[in-house]
Amino acid sequence: MWQGCLTALITPFRSGGAVDYDALAALVEAQVAGGIDGLVPCGSTGEAATLTHEEHGQVVRAVVEMARKRVPVIAGTGSNSTAEAIRLTQEAERAGADGALLISPYYNRPPQEGIFRHYEAVAAATKLPLLVYNIPGRTGSNVLPETIARLSRIRNIVGVKEASGSMAQIQELVATCGPEFAVLSGDDNMTLPIMTAGGTGVIAVTSNLVPERMVHMAKALRTGRLDEGRREALALLPLLQALMTLDVNPIPIKTALAMRGVCQEEFRLPLVPMAPPARERLRSVLTAHGLA
């Protein structure tokens, strides 16, 4: 269902920690103008873990209103509690979201059958199309290809955001889940190999900063212009690597956007500003890409 480049939106905060809806609106407009294929608020990049329940719903509603149906909005609604995931997903549905992205239950480390039943229960409680989000580095468990293949047979489970880091696993997903099931990269720097292996796109962090270039790369790869897509991917690689490795996401991307004047460099504990050496390395990469 979803393909190309979708942006995992940051959540801008004002000094003191309140959500900065003016900065969020400007960011959404820049994404739409940049040709982005979808917006994903309230994921890990959006610091959903430190949003209150009320703020979570408000941010989703705000992005839906700001997008004005120009691009789809896929709300992050995952939780390690199935009941809570259902509540968040139903709230996103009432807010007018076009779909939901649900991280695999973290901390609990359920077995594969528990993971399957978690998503099955959420899917039964909503009409929204759902994306599974597999990121073992954050959840402590891996959603195996056979589990995702089972989930792909549920009518409104339409794809997966894959951040396992295993190309063997991703190729197995592409081979077993069928062409209608979206396999989206969950790591910006894995977009090239995943899309050349048959993936349909990326839910990207870097596109907060350079939507046009990420859209160009994904579109080229999706439409078979592999040389063109590869050139753009390799040109972007130092930026992708810096945003992924200089600190934990979303600290580098929010810092880069703050350097550009898009938002304030404001985080909620336990996230903290980048250390000076990492900031300077980030600034040098931005300068090299004409972004400082």
Beta strands, then each sheet from edge to edge (+ up, - down):
strand 1: 4-8
strand 2: 38-40
strand 3: 74-76
strand 4: 99-103
strand 5: 130-134
strand 6: 157-162
strand 7: 182-185
strand 8: 201-204
sheet 1: 2+ 1+ 8+ 7+ 6+ 5+ 4+ 3+
end
